[in-house]
Amino acid sequence: MARPDLIQSTPQATRGAFKIVLAGVAPRHREWLILPETWKTEICAGYDSVATARALADRGVLNPDPAGKFQRSERTPYGSKRVYVVTSEILEGSDHAQ
């Protein structure tokens, strides 16, 4: 889904180890590709990373792979990687808030 010509990465990418890649054409269709290490240590710091992924997938803001696994294989500027894919809908809020 992510095309290399549409990918931007964080400053860490220029030092060889990217953490989060922003992919997408328009702001409403952007996705963040997050490496598993970054997901566990920075995004979910202090929380259960699997439970967090499950909650986001249930709310439709994390795109699992076709088999339902929370990480999916995506093309990045650094080759194909298993990543968590979070959509821009996470910033919009929803009527599903509990």
MARBA-3410 file (N, C-alpha, C, O; in Angstrom, 1 decimal):
98
0.8,-1.2,0.0,0.0,0.0,0.0,0.9,1.3,0.0,0.6,2.2,-0.8 ~ 1.9,1.3,0.8,2.7,2.5,0.9,3.6,2.5,-0.3,4.3,1.5,-0.6 ~ 3.7,3.6,-1.0,4.5,3.7,-2.2,5.8,4.5,-1.8,5.7,5.5,-1.1 ~ 7.0,4.1,-2.2,8.2,4.7,-1.8,8.2,6.2,-2.1,8.9,7.0,-1.3 ~ 7.6,6.7,-3.1,7.6,8.1,-3.5,6.7,8.9,-2.5,6.8,10.2,-2.6
5.9,8.3,-1.7,5.0,9.0,-0.8,5.5,8.8,0.7,4.7,9.2,1.6 ~ 6.6,8.3,0.9,7.0,8.0,2.3,8.0,9.0,2.8,8.9,9.5,2.2 ~ 7.7,9.5,4.0,8.6,10.3,4.8,8.9,9.6,6.1,8.1,8.8,6.6 ~ 10.1,9.9,6.6,10.4,9.2,7.8,10.9,10.2,8.8,11.2,11.4,8.5 ~ 11.0,9.8,10.1,11.5,10.6,11.1,13.0,10.9,10.9,13.6,10.2,10.2
13.5,11.9,11.6,15.0,12.2,11.5,15.9,11.0,11.8,17.0,10.9,11.3 ~ 15.4,10.1,12.6,16.2,8.9,13.0,16.6,8.1,11.7,17.6,7.4,11.7 ~ 15.7,8.2,10.7,15.9,7.4,9.5,17.2,7.8,8.8,17.9,7.0,8.2 ~ 17.6,9.0,8.9,18.8,9.5,8.2,20.1,8.9,8.9,21.2,8.9,8.4 ~ 19.9,8.4,10.2,21.0,7.8,10.9,21.0,6.3,10.8,21.8,5.6,11.4
20.1,5.8,9.9,20.2,4.4,9.6,19.1,3.5,10.3,18.9,2.4,9.8 ~ 18.5,4.0,11.4,17.5,3.1,12.0,16.2,3.9,12.2,16.0,4.7,13.1 ~ 15.2,3.7,11.2,14.0,4.5,11.3,13.1,3.9,12.4,13.2,2.8,12.7 ~ 12.3,4.8,12.9,11.3,4.4,13.9,9.9,4.4,13.4,9.2,3.4,13.6 ~ 9.5,5.5,12.8,8.1,5.6,12.3,8.2,6.2,10.9,8.9,7.1,10.6
7.4,5.6,10.0,7.4,6.1,8.6,5.9,6.6,8.4,5.0,5.9,8.7 ~ 5.8,7.8,7.8,4.5,8.3,7.5,4.3,8.1,6.0,5.1,8.5,5.2 ~ 3.2,7.5,5.7,2.9,7.1,4.3,1.5,7.6,3.9,0.6,7.5,4.8 ~ 1.3,8.0,2.7,-0.1,8.4,2.3,-0.1,9.6,1.4,0.9,10.3,1.3 ~ -1.2,9.8,0.7,-1.3,10.9,-0.2,-1.9,12.1,0.4,-1.3,13.2,0.4
-3.0,12.0,1.0,-3.7,13.1,1.6,-3.8,12.9,3.1,-3.7,11.8,3.6 ~ -3.9,14.0,3.9,-3.9,13.9,5.3,-4.9,12.9,5.9,-4.7,12.3,6.9 ~ -6.1,12.8,5.2,-7.1,11.9,5.7,-6.8,10.5,5.4,-7.5,9.6,5.9 ~ -5.8,10.2,4.6,-5.5,8.8,4.2,-4.1,8.4,4.6,-3.5,7.5,4.0 ~ -3.5,9.1,5.5,-2.1,8.8,6.0,-2.1,7.7,6.9,-3.1,7.4,7.6
-1.0,7.0,6.9,-0.7,5.9,7.8,0.7,6.1,8.4,1.6,6.6,7.8 ~ 0.8,5.6,9.6,2.1,5.6,10.3,2.5,4.1,10.4,1.8,3.3,11.0 ~ 3.7,3.8,9.9,4.3,2.5,10.0,5.3,2.5,11.1,6.3,3.2,11.1 ~ 5.0,1.7,12.1,5.7,1.7,13.4,6.4,0.4,13.6,5.8,-0.7,13.6 ~ 7.7,0.4,13.7,8.5,-0.8,14.0,8.1,-1.4,15.3,7.7,-0.7,16.3
8.1,-2.7,15.5,7.7,-3.4,16.7,8.5,-2.9,17.9,7.9,-2.7,19.0 ~ 9.8,-2.7,17.8,10.5,-2.2,19.0,10.1,-0.8,19.4,10.0,-0.6,20.6 ~ 9.8,0.1,18.5,9.3,1.4,18.8,7.9,1.3,19.4,7.5,2.0,20.3 ~ 7.0,0.4,18.9,5.7,0.2,19.4,5.8,-0.2,20.9,5.0,0.4,21.7 ~ 6.6,-1.1,21.2,6.7,-1.6,22.6,7.3,-0.6,23.5,6.9,-0.4,24.6
8.4,0.0,23.1,9.2,0.8,24.0,8.8,2.3,24.1,9.0,2.9,25.1 ~ 8.2,2.8,23.0,7.9,4.2,23.0,6.4,4.5,22.9,5.8,5.2,23.7 ~ 5.7,3.8,22.0,4.3,4.1,21.8,3.5,3.5,23.0,2.6,4.1,23.5 ~ 3.8,2.3,23.4,3.1,1.6,24.5,3.9,1.5,25.8,3.6,0.7,26.7 ~ 4.8,2.4,26.0,5.6,2.4,27.2,4.7,2.4,28.5,3.9,3.3,28.6
4.9,1.4,29.3,4.1,1.3,30.5,2.7,0.6,30.3,2.0,0.4,31.3 ~ 2.4,0.2,29.1,1.1,-0.5,28.8,1.4,-1.8,28.1,2.5,-2.0,27.6 ~ 0.4,-2.7,28.1,0.5,-4.0,27.4,0.4,-3.7,25.9,-0.6,-3.2,25.5 ~ 1.5,-3.9,25.2,1.5,-3.6,23.8,0.5,-4.4,22.9,-0.1,-3.9,22.0 ~ 0.3,-5.7,23.3,-0.7,-6.5,22.6,-2.1,-6.0,22.9,-2.9,-5.9,21.9
-2.4,-5.7,24.1,-3.8,-5.2,24.4,-4.0,-3.8,23.8,-5.1,-3.6,23.3 ~ -3.0,-3.0,23.7,-3.1,-1.7,23.0,-3.4,-1.9,21.5,-4.3,-1.3,21.0 ~ -2.7,-2.8,20.9,-2.9,-3.1,19.5,-4.3,-3.6,19.3,-5.0,-3.2,18.3 ~ -4.7,-4.5,20.1,-6.1,-5.1,20.0,-7.1,-4.0,20.1,-8.1,-4.0,19.3 ~ -7.0,-3.1,21.1,-8.0,-2.1,21.3,-8.0,-1.1,20.1,-9.1,-0.7,19.6
-6.9,-0.8,19.5,-6.8,0.1,18.3,-7.4,-0.6,17.1,-8.1,0.0,16.3 ~ -7.1,-1.9,17.0,-7.7,-2.7,15.8,-9.2,-2.8,16.0,-9.9,-2.6,15.0 ~ -9.7,-3.0,17.2,-11.1,-3.1,17.4,-11.8,-1.7,17.0,-13.0,-1.7,16.7 ~ -11.1,-0.6,17.2,-11.6,0.7,16.9,-11.4,1.1,15.4,-11.8,2.2,15.0 ~ -10.7,0.3,14.7,-10.5,0.5,13.3,-9.4,1.5,13.0,-9.3,2.1,11.8
-8.5,1.8,13.9,-7.4,2.7,13.7,-6.0,2.0,13.5,-5.0,2.7,13.3 ~ -6.0,0.7,13.7,-4.8,-0.1,13.4,-5.2,-1.1,12.4,-6.1,-1.9,12.6 ~ -4.4,-1.1,11.3,-4.8,-2.1,10.2,-4.0,-3.4,10.4,-2.8,-3.4,10.2 ~ -4.6,-4.4,10.8,-3.9,-5.7,10.9,-3.7,-6.3,9.5,-4.2,-5.9,8.5 ~ -2.9,-7.4,9.5,-2.7,-8.1,8.2,-3.9,-8.9,7.9,-4.8,-9.1,8.7
-4.0,-9.5,6.7,-5.1,-10.3,6.3,-5.5,-11.5,7.2,-6.6,-11.9,7.3 ~ -4.5,-12.0,7.9,-4.7,-13.1,8.8,-5.1,-12.6,10.2,-5.4,-13.5,11.1 ~ -5.2,-11.3,10.4,-5.6,-10.8,11.7,-4.5,-10.5,12.7,-4.8,-10.0,13.8 ~ -3.3,-10.7,12.3,-2.1,-10.4,13.1,-2.0,-8.8,13.2,-2.2,-8.2,12.2 ~ -1.6,-8.3,14.3,-1.5,-6.8,14.5,-0.4,-6.2,13.7,-0.5,-5.0,13.3
0.7,-6.9,13.5,1.8,-6.4,12.6,1.5,-6.9,11.2,1.0,-8.0,11.0 ~ 1.9,-6.1,10.2,1.8,-6.5,8.8,3.1,-6.2,8.1,3.8,-5.3,8.5 ~ 3.3,-6.8,7.0,4.5,-6.6,6.2,4.2,-5.4,5.2,3.2,-5.5,4.5 ~ 5.0,-4.4,5.2,4.9,-3.3,4.4,6.2,-2.9,3.8,7.3,-3.1,4.4 ~ 6.2,-2.3,2.6,7.4,-1.8,1.9,7.7,-0.5,2.6,6.9,0.4,2.8
9.0,-0.3,2.9,9.5,0.9,3.5,10.7,1.3,2.7,11.2,0.6,1.9 ~ 11.3,2.5,3.0,12.5,2.9,2.3,13.7,1.9,2.6,14.7,2.0,2.0 ~ 13.5,1.1,3.6,14.5,0.2,4.1,14.2,-1.3,3.8,14.7,-2.2,4.4 ~ 13.3,-1.5,2.8,12.9,-2.9,2.5,11.6,-3.2,3.1,11.0,-2.4,3.8 ~ 11.2,-4.5,2.9,10.0,-5.0,3.5,10.2,-5.2,5.0,11.1,-5.9,5.4
9.3,-4.7,5.8,9.4,-4.8,7.3,8.1,-5.1,7.8,7.0,-4.8,7.3 ~ 8.1,-5.9,9.0,6.8,-6.1,9.8,6.7,-4.8,10.6,7.6,-4.4,11.4 ~ 5.5,-4.2,10.5,5.2,-3.0,11.2,3.8,-2.9,11.7,2.9,-3.7,11.3 ~ 3.5,-2.1,12.7,2.2,-1.8,13.1,1.7,-0.6,12.2,2.5,0.4,12.0 ~ 0.5,-0.7,11.6,0.1,0.4,10.7,-1.1,1.1,11.4,-2.2,0.5,11.5
-0.9,2.3,11.8,-1.9,3.2,12.4,-2.4,4.2,11.4,-1.6,4.9,10.8 ~ -3.7,4.3,11.3,-4.3,5.2,10.3,-4.5,6.6,10.9,-4.4,6.8,12.1 ~ -4.7,7.6,10.1,-5.0,9.0,10.5,-6.3,9.1,11.3,-6.5,10.1,11.9 ~ -7.1,8.1,11.2,-8.4,8.1,11.9,-8.2,8.2,13.4,-9.1,8.6,14.2 ~ -7.0,7.8,13.9,-6.7,7.9,15.3,-6.7,9.3,15.8,-7.0,9.6,17.0
-6.5,10.3,14.9,-6.5,11.7,15.3,-7.9,12.3,15.2,-8.1,13.4,15.7 ~ -8.8,11.6,14.6,-10.2,12.2,14.4,-11.1,12.0,15.5,-12.1,12.7,15.6 ~ -10.9,11.0,16.4,-11.8,10.7,17.5,-13.0,9.9,16.8,-13.0,9.7,15.6 ~ -13.9,9.5,17.6,-15.0,8.7,17.1,-16.2,8.7,18.0,-16.1,9.1,19.2 ~ -17.3,8.2,17.6,-18.5,8.0,18.4,-18.4,6.7,19.2,-19.2,6.4,20.1
-17.3,5.9,19.0,-17.1,4.7,19.7,-16.3,4.8,21.0,-16.0,3.8,21.7 ~ -16.0,6.0,21.4,-15.3,6.3,22.6,-16.0,5.6,23.8,-17.2,5.7,23.9 ~ -15.2,5.0,24.7,-15.9,4.3,25.8,-15.4,4.9,27.1,-15.9,4.5,28.2
END
